[in-house]
Every structure is written in structure tokens, then in C-alpha cells.
Amino acid sequence: MLTAGSASKVHAIRPGGGTRFQAFDLPSAQVSSDGVESKSVIPTAWPPIAPRAAVEDIGLALAASRGGILVTGPSGSGKSYLTTRAVNEIRESSFVVVIRGSAPLARSPYGALNILLSDLDPGYLAHPVLVLSALSSLLRERADGKRVYLVIENASELDELAAMTVAQLARNGTAQLILTATDPQRLCGEITRLCGDGFLDRIDLKPLTFHESHDWLEAGLGAKVSPSAAHALWAASGGNPHYLKMLAAELAESGALLVHDSVWVLASQSENHGRAITDLITTRLGRMNGGERKVLEILSLAKTVPLEALLSLASSDDVDSLEKRSILVVDDSLPRMVRLQSQLVGDVVRSNVPLGRSNELRNMMAGTADYLLGQPSTTLSMAAWALDCGAKLGIDETLAAAAIANRQLDARLALRLVRSLPNHAGLPLAVAEEARALMTLGELTEARNVLKLHLGGSDQAFDDVPLSEWGRLKLAESTVLLARPDTTALAAEVLAGVRRRLEEATVVALPDEAGTGTSTAELREALVLAESQAASYTGSYAEMAVRLEEVLQDFESHGVEFRLLAGSWLCEAWALTGRQSEAADLAEQLVADCHDPAVSLAAARRAASRLRFAFVLAGHWDAAGDMVQPGDAEMTSSAEALPTAIDLPKAIFHCLQGRGQDALEALVPVISQLRVQDNEGMLDIACTAAAYASVLQGEQEQAVLYLKEAAAEVRRPTWRKDRTQKYLRALADEHLTGPEAAVEELLRQADSARDEGAPGHEIFCLSSAVRLGHVAAAPQLLEAALACQGQFAELCALYGRATVSGNAEMLLDAARLAESMQNDRFAFDIAESLLNSEQVQMDRGVLRQARQLAETCRQRLRTPQSGNQEGLKLTARELEIAKLAAKRESNKGIAAKLHVSVRTVEGHLYQIFGKLKIVERSELSFALGSLEGGLS
């Protein structure tokens, strides 16, 4: 909330609005048979940018302020809209005058005030005191006792005399001011002093966050938007609402943004924007001085620059001015880095820099090399800049940049860099980076061919190749071999060969080779990660854990990204091999590293997925749910925004929780995007998860369609992905074909997990089988759970023991424990089993608590009442009487309404109480599936 008071306080408002995942009417367009529109039409009417709360806050600030408010923010941030809505709230009870400043009017004395001065004697204009006196009288006369508000848009365009007059009107109490300004630094001195003296309360409008942009895009486009498309538009626009809206319109017009299966998805990405955005940005930047334009040109070409390097080339005043106007951003990392707030601005500026000027600026940047050392983002952007200028890069410089591009998953730039080298097919490191880039793009066959061309001979052909280069090439080969089940053994041989060569090598690490970052020490780390990846395909988690424990003994000797990646692999291995508590403890230590600026976004997202998995198996579902996805708040390049990385991990987590509606809300847009682009091969597991979520919502037909689509697997899955997909498929089949087939598959998975040394997954499958009614598996569940660590294992042990003994109170304790762990589906299933139990002598208090717990969980799960009433087997008449009794109707009243005798009502209630296993009339509400005290 805004607080009125001293103008020295600056309030930050994010102009977001709209509600996500509401029902929309899709824009009309021609749809092809595959569900893709040839060209999608953007609605012309968009919803409000600013939320109602922001308008109310401005009203509160006005009411408490001595002289009014100043609303600042970049062009297109919603200043005019916000102030217009605030003015509309007070218009009826006030006298409002709207004035618009502009550059032409500022050339004349009192230019913007001409609308008010036109009735005054021209002689007054030579005497500012007379102008002020006359205007004060005029405003009071026209206000007729109402409060006067002067609304001045573009207040920074007021000339000195107009600004002085407006300021004095505020100081003498004649009017309150509502000012907007894009550049507060250009405000005249009199207005600035109003702020300093506490007469004006300043409100800064901040750029939209990613989630605010996503919500607003969905509301404006009239349909759901895939997370990756929303993230790409948000990053390009810098969170500026005007740019965001225009960019969406231009991409839709070009066909890059289109509707697929009723969801807006991004089909391609391009830096070539339409004329409207180019003209708008060019106009807005046109009034900048030469120094500011130089800063813009450098940042548009270099993308990200160390602050010290930029200040060595440009004036600090120019940098400060652009930062205060939210055109550039200086982050808080060490060293401090500078980038443009909006990629669109960078694209437009870059396209207008002549080649000669670009070369001149690049040479200037090259002179700041001391500041650029060790900055991967700058190294990469400088290399790309050199290619754009037609400059020649050295081999080592090119390969270092290509490695960074691959690390950031900018595969197309990596290919461009590698293929710019003459004879790149004969360079081991170039071939390795080319193969890595092709794998990222999903081009498995081409990657295999690239490697085959270079590796056609025997290993003896590489005797003269440095070990680090040979090792990188062989690691790339292993990655390609792992992508197919029939070459897994070959991949293991390749990795074993690399390890042998490293062990034979000298103990002393080789020096870095001309900056390529290919020292023997780094190769050892890369090998450890490659071996972990190989183990993740074969399920050799016990071996993985032993190796990683040894490597991470000297934890601090490794870089933060290696520690995170290796540590996350170890978390996954421990969680699956029965050491869930240790996995959760380590995961808690590593979560913060996912947001470390030194860690690439691609690495952070993959590590975060493994950490969330460890939390789930350990029973720390609260920690899994609270994890913030890396990069959500970062305006990263579109190359790094993987379609599945943003929402898919959390969507699958919702499925494991049994939250079908939450899962579908996240999965539907992701699946639509993956149908257009699926480099990672994740469409199959996304569809399987959607199938399970659909059956939870009672949508069996849709679930069948999802399962058919999931059957078309395009890439070899890892062990974890394969088992997760089979587990979700079994749960979906329970609703489609009955529990018998589902239980059989779950038991098969449990046996396989036990044989493979993965008790963490075994208890997951066994607990589900028991919950589906196969109580014969309870002893096995108890045994397996006792061999594991963690809260989930404790829950499984308690549940297995309670099921074996048939102890209702113990089962209720297990349900409560599951609920406390935020595992509502587990708790719901146990509570429902108690309610459906055939035990005649079960304690009524236990039944009452089980019923309340089941209903509480069902409400949180947001699942439809899946036949509670049908399962109760009440007749139509009994159900009618039960509903009336739940509404506290007396027996006599029910009899009168239904035209039956009181004795008949009593007889029905006796039957109802027996079927529902309740003893009190007050329990009917819960028994019939309502926590609000009755059925409507």
C-alpha cells in the first residue's frame, strides 16, 4: 500500500492486472487440421494495466499529501492510464484541469498553461506575480468551492515560467498536483524543490514482473499463453506494458506467435521487429545527447558490460541518467554488470548502428580488456559482435565463446561460432562443441554424423592431440551415444577410456590452454558430470553416489556451478538409494546456489529439478512446493528459456500431490508449446502427467488422448524420467481400466526398483499400490520403508504397520502425518479407506475425524466430488431427506415438505446414519461432502 507523507519516500508500484487461468473466448482465426492457426488475430481491447489497488493507493496518497503526487516511469509503463483512473474517482467531487506538456509548448513562456491563460489580459504575462494571482482567482472561481486538481502529463516538458507558476499554486494551497514524468531529472527546479520540501509524494512505476506480464498477456490475448512464450516476450519488452502489447501484436502478425490447441505459443524467435516498434523506440530515444547514445550503442552491441568497463568509455552522468530513466539496469552482482532494461531497445539501436561505427565501438571495448576478463557473458557477446563486424577471431577465443554459448544453451550461436573457423571439422574442440550444440537442438543424427566424420580412425590418431582436447571430444561422443539404448555400452566404454587416460596422466594439472578453459582439472570435473549423466540413464545410482561422495569431499575446492551440478546428482542418488534425509539436508544447502549469478541458467534449472525430486522422495513436500524456479525473475535471452524449464517440474509435482486442476493449468500451455518445439524430448512425460491430472478431474476421454500422444517417445529417457512416467501412467490407468492393472504395474515397478537398488522409488510405488486396495503389499511396504530414511519413509512405515494390524486409530495417525507433510492425496486416500472400511465396530470418533480430514483434503486438492454420494449408495429419497436434515430441518418439517409421516422420516434417517456410519445429525454435512454447514 502507498503511504502518504514525506515526498522523500519513493513508492514502487508494479502495474499488473488480470486473473490467470480464467475462461477466455479465443480470438477468431482460421485453424488448420493440426490445431495451428495460419495467422492469429490480436484483440484490440486490452484489460487495464494497473490493478485497482494501485488506483486506490494513489487516492490515499492524494488525500494525505500537502501538494499532490508525482508519478514517474518509463514511456509505456501505464502512468497516464493510472492517473486517469485515479482522476475519474474524484472528478465528481472536484474541479479537475488536465494539462499536457510537450516540447513545442515548452519553447513559449507559460506554453502548457495557454488553456488557462487565454482569458487573461496579455499584459499580465510580463509579470509572474500577476499571472499567479489571476490564475489562483480563476481556478477558485471555476471550482465553486470544490477542491482543485491540476493534472499535468509530461511535467518534465514544462517551461520554467509554467513550472514556477504550477509550483506556487501548490504551495499556496490553490490546487493539488497530479504530475507524470518519464524523466524526473528533466523536471524544472521548482517542481524538483516541491518534492524535496515534502509537497509532492513520488510514486515510481516499476516494470512488470514475469508473472504479472504472463497474467496480462493471457488477459489481453484472450487465451492461455505458454510460459516460454510469455517469458520471451517479457524479457524482450523489459516488462514495459506498451512494448509488451506491441510486440505481441507484431509477432502475431508475422506468424511467430500463434494459437496452437487454444494456447498462444512461440513458433520462432527473431530480432527483426516491425516498423511500429522501431519507430516508437527511435522517437523515444531521439532526444538523447551524444553521450547517452554512445552508452546505448555499446550496450546494444555488447549486451552485458562490467560497470567499470562502461565508465571507462562513457560519462558517469550519462550512465546515471539512463539508469534513473529505467533504460538500463545495473545489477548487484560482483563485479557489477550493466545491461539494457529492454531487449527491444537493444535490437532497434543495434540495427541502426553503421558497420563502421560498430567496429569503432568494438575496438574501444577491446581496450577495456582488463575489466572483461573472467566474464563469460561479455566474452560471448564480444565474440558474437566480432562476427557481426566481419572481424576474424582466434581459434582459442572462438572455441571459448562456443563453450560458453553451449553452457548457456544458446546452441545456434555456438554453431555459428564453431562453423566460422576454417577447417573446424579437423579441430577436436570445435567438433565437440558442434556436437553439443546439435544435441541441444535435438539433432541427434547430425550430431552423430559430425562425430563419426572426425572419429573415423582409431584412438592412435589422437596421440598428438592434448589430453584435454581429446577428453572433451570423447565426452561429447558419450553424450551422443547415451541418447540411444543400443549404444549405452559404447558410451560406458568411452567414459572408462577417458578415466584411464586421466589416471595415467601426470598428477599435476595441465595449464589452461590459451584461455579455452580445458585444463586437466576441468576435464576431471566434466568427466564426473558425464559419468553421473550416464548413471542416470542406466539407474546405477549406488555407484554414482560413491563416486560423487569421493569427489565432493573437498567441497570448497570446486567452483560453484560444479558443486551445484554434482551435488544435485548426489541428492538424486541418495534419495533413490534410501538416504533421503541426507539428500534433503544437502538439497537445502544447494537451493541458494541455483540463484547464484555465477551459475548458468541451464545448469541451475537442471539442478533445481533434481533438488525438488530429492525433497519429494524425502517427504519434504513443503520445500519442494516452495522452490522458486531459477530464471523466473531474470530477463535472460530467449535462447536460454527452455519451454519445459519454467512450469513442467512444478506441474509434475502437482500431479504427485494429486492436485489435478493445478497440474492441468500448468501443463496445458506447456504441452501446446512442446507440440511446436520439443528439443528436450519432454512432450511424452508432460502428456502422461496431463493424463493423470485429467482423470483426477473426471476427464477420462481427454486422458486417453493424452496417453496416446505420450506413447510416441522421441528420445531415450533417463531412469528417473522413465520411472516417473510409468508411475503416473499406472495412476492414470487406475481410473481408466480399474485398479487391478494399475496395482500390477506398480508392483512390477517396485520389484524392479528393489532389484536396481532404488528403495526410494520402491516405497513410492508400494504405498500407492496399498492405497489402491492391495493390502497384501503392506508388509513389503513396511520392510522397505524401514530400510529408508526421511519423513516419507516414516509415513510409509506407519501406514504399512497400520494396514497390517488393521488399527483404525493408527491409520488415522498416518493420514494426519501425510496431511502435515502437505501430501494431501496420501491423506485423502487413507481417510477414504477408513470411511469405506467394513469394520462394524469402528469408533465413531475415528470416523468423524476421518470424514473431516477427507473433506478438508478434497477441498485443497480441488477435485470434483467423485461420487461421494454415489459411493454412499443412498436412495433418491434418502439423499433428499439427508440434504434437508443437513440443513437443520426438523423431522416434522421434513415430513411436511415431503408429504410423508414423521415415522417414515425417522426410518429413513436410521438407514442413512447406518450407511454413512454416523451417530449425530450434525455429522451429515461432512458426510455429504460439505464443510460449509450444509448442502445448497
Stockholm file with secondary structure:
# STOCKHOLM 1.0

chainA/1-936         MLTAGSASKVHAIRPGGGTRFQAFDLPSAQVSSDGVESKSVIPTAWPPIAPRAAVEDIGLALAASRGGILVTGPSGSGKSYLTTRAVNEIRESSFVVVIRGSAPLARSPYGALNILLSDLDPGYLAHPVLVLSALSSLLRERADGKRVYLVIENASELDELAAMTVAQLARNGTAQLILTATDPQRLCGEITRLCGDGFLDRIDLKPLTFHESHDWLEAGLGAKVSPSAAHALWAASGGNPHYLKMLAAELAESGALLVHDSVWVLASQSENHGRAITDLITTRLGRMNGGERKVLEILSLAKTVPLEALLSLASSDDVDSLEKRSILVVDDSLPRMVRLQSQLVGDVVRSNVPLGRSNELRNMMAGTADYLLGQPSTTLSMAAWALDCGAKLGIDETLAAAAIANRQLDARLALRLVRSLPNHAGLPLAVAEEARALMTLGELTEARNVLKLHLGGSDQAFDDVPLSEWGRLKLAESTVLLARPDTTALAAEVLAGVRRRLEEATVVALPDEAGTGTSTAELREALVLAESQAASYTGSYAEMAVRLEEVLQDFESHGVEFRLLAGSWLCEAWALTGRQSEAADLAEQLVADCHDPAVSLAAARRAASRLRFAFVLAGHWDAAGDMVQPGDAEMTSSAEALPTAIDLPKAIFHCLQGRGQDALEALVPVISQLRVQDNEGMLDIACTAAAYASVLQGEQEQAVLYLKEAAAEVRRPTWRKDRTQKYLRALADEHLTGPEAAVEELLRQADSARDEGAPGHEIFCLSSAVRLGHVAAAPQLLEAALACQGQFAELCALYGRATVSGNAEMLLDAARLAESMQNDRFAFDIAESLLNSEQVQMDRGVLRQARQLAETCRQRLRTPQSGNQEGLKLTARELEIAKLAAKRESNKGIAAKLHVSVRTVEGHLYQIFGKLKIVERSELSFALGSLEGGLS
#=GR chainA/1-936 SS CCCCSCTTCEEEECCCCCCTTCCCCCCCCCBCTTSBBSSCCCCSCCCCSSCHHHHHHHHHHHHHCSSEEEEECCTTSSHHHHHHHHHHHHGGGEEEEEEECCTTGGGSTTGGGHHHHTTSCGGGGGCHHHHHHHHHHHHHHHHTTSEEEEEEETGGGCCHHHHHHHHHHHHTTSCEEEEEESCGGGSCHHHHHHHHTTSEEEEEECCCCHHHHHHHHHHHHTSEECHHHHHHHHHHHTTCHHHHHHHHHHHHHHTSEEEETTEEEECCCCSCCCHHHHHHHHHHHTTCCHHHHHHHHHHHHHSEEEHHHHHTTSCHHHHHHHHHTTSEEECSSSSCEEEESCHHHHHHHHHTSCHHHHHHHHHHHHTTHHHHTTCHHHHHHHHHHHHHHTCCCCHHHHHHHHHHHHHTTCHHHHHHHHHTSTTGGGCHHHHHHHHHHHHHTTCHHHHHHHHHHHSCSCGGGGTTSCHHHHHHHHHHHHHHHHTSGGGHHHHHHHHHHHHHHHHHSCSSCCCCSTTSCCCHHHHHHHHHHHHHHHHHHHTCHHHHHHHHHHHGGGGGGSCHHHHHHHHHHHHHHHHHTTCHHHHHHHHHHHGGGGGCTTSCHHHHHHHHHHHHHHHHHHTCHHHHHHCCCTTTTCCCCGGGCCHHHHHHHHHHHHHHHTCHHHHHHHHHHHHHHHHHCCTTCCHHHHHHHHHHHHHHTTCHHHHHHHHHHHTCCCSCCCHHHHHHHHHHHHHHHHHHTCHHHHHHHHHHHHHHHHHTTCHHHHHHHHHHHHHTTCGGGHHHHHHHHHTSCSHHHHHHHHHHHHHHHTCHHHHHHHHHHHHHTTCHHHHHHHHHHHHTCCCTTCCHHHHHHHHHHHHHHHHHHTCCCCSHHHHHTCCHHHHHHHHHHHTTCCHHHHHHHHTCCHHHHHHHHHHHHHHHTCCSGGGHHHHTTCSSSSCC
#=GC SS_cons         CCCCSCTTCEEEECCCCCCTTCCCCCCCCCBCTTSBBSSCCCCSCCCCSSCHHHHHHHHHHHHHCSSEEEEECCTTSSHHHHHHHHHHHHGGGEEEEEEECCTTGGGSTTGGGHHHHTTSCGGGGGCHHHHHHHHHHHHHHHHTTSEEEEEEETGGGCCHHHHHHHHHHHHTTSCEEEEEESCGGGSCHHHHHHHHTTSEEEEEECCCCHHHHHHHHHHHHTSEECHHHHHHHHHHHTTCHHHHHHHHHHHHHHTSEEEETTEEEECCCCSCCCHHHHHHHHHHHTTCCHHHHHHHHHHHHHSEEEHHHHHTTSCHHHHHHHHHTTSEEECSSSSCEEEESCHHHHHHHHHTSCHHHHHHHHHHHHTTHHHHTTCHHHHHHHHHHHHHHTCCCCHHHHHHHHHHHHHTTCHHHHHHHHHTSTTGGGCHHHHHHHHHHHHHTTCHHHHHHHHHHHSCSCGGGGTTSCHHHHHHHHHHHHHHHHTSGGGHHHHHHHHHHHHHHHHHSCSSCCCCSTTSCCCHHHHHHHHHHHHHHHHHHHTCHHHHHHHHHHHGGGGGGSCHHHHHHHHHHHHHHHHHTTCHHHHHHHHHHHGGGGGCTTSCHHHHHHHHHHHHHHHHHHTCHHHHHHCCCTTTTCCCCGGGCCHHHHHHHHHHHHHHHTCHHHHHHHHHHHHHHHHHCCTTCCHHHHHHHHHHHHHHTTCHHHHHHHHHHHTCCCSCCCHHHHHHHHHHHHHHHHHHTCHHHHHHHHHHHHHHHHHTTCHHHHHHHHHHHHHTTCGGGHHHHHHHHHTSCSHHHHHHHHHHHHHHHTCHHHHHHHHHHHHHTTCHHHHHHHHHHHHTCCCTTCCHHHHHHHHHHHHHHHHHHTCCCCSHHHHHTCCHHHHHHHHHHHTTCCHHHHHHHHTCCHHHHHHHHHHHHHHHTCCSGGGHHHHTTCSSSSCC
//
